[in-house]
């Protein structure tokens, strides 16, 4: 039974290895706010102007007739000229700005190609892409990889626990598994194996809770409808602020963050400042966020009354926010969380790579392993190449 579980542990780790490496790289980029740059390419095509009841439906119909894939953000629909309809399209690796001339049916497209890094970042947590059959396959692959990771972590803890129990009982120092015996004939090879095994053990065991949290929260994101708290409750309050009323000097982009933190301390807001914006009327909007709760503050210097919008989510929203929470700003607790995110991301890279080394050393017949590892890696690399080359 133990040999069977070890085989499943090995092949489950090989199955999710490429996914974990990609996931770890993208998580580090998110945590350090690494952005992908792009280049613009312009082209045009004439289509039959679709007829639909809403602008959203028109935009999606134009997307389909151009054989494009991606999401149409509803808040970016506009009519810059009476005869023009403008919308944007987002998908992994590319964004599009499309302008439909409704009288002629000509669509002018500005295509921004963002490169490999953008595709890798977009694949992080992707569940599907509108108008794309491939997008559904990536969602299925993600779910399989998440389950494989959960099993690998749990079974790894089981093997470690059993090995520790054998040592406490005075068991033999040499492994009973016959695959390990040839290692004792080459001392240098045994030392390297033990080193890699120790690294593999501590990257998996030391960060098991966080790795499990990311795997489980990723599953929740893929199936939010299965869990309570997928919808959030929004409350709007009008409160008074002495600091805002007594602010007579201009608030600029340079000192807005300090002012926002003073307001947060007075109003007892506990989230991290994520965004800030000033409109033409002089009102500032500050977004504070923490897992499960979003607080939006709308305030103008000199005004005593402040509008506070609190959006609270349940279990599914908390898992979603924990999964995406990153960065180091906002105080000590957020800095510590950022460090843990980095360590977990590195573990997601080291854990599968060290596991691949151990599999290669342990197994003489590697045909099934090459099939599992090669197939998984080929799918990930092929998906990246597919999205780069797709129109």
Secondary structure by P-SEA (a helix, b strand, c coil): caaaaaaaaaaaaaaaaaaaaaaaaaaaaaaabbbbbbbbbbbcccccccccccaaaaaaaaaaaacccccccccccccccccbbbbccccccbbbbbbbcccccbbbbbbbbbcaaaaaaaacccccccccaaaaaaaaaaaaaaaaaaaaaaaaaaaaaaaaaaaaaccccccccccaaaaaacaaaaaaaaaaaaaaaaaaaaaaaaaaaaaaaaaaaaccccccccbbbbbbbbbbbcccccccccccccaaaaaaaaaaaaaccccccccccccccbbbbbbbbcccbbbbbbbcccccbbbbbbbbbcaaaaaaaaaacccccccaaaaaaaaaaaaaaaaaaaaaaaaaaaaaaccccaaaaaaaaaaaaaaaaaaaaaaaacc
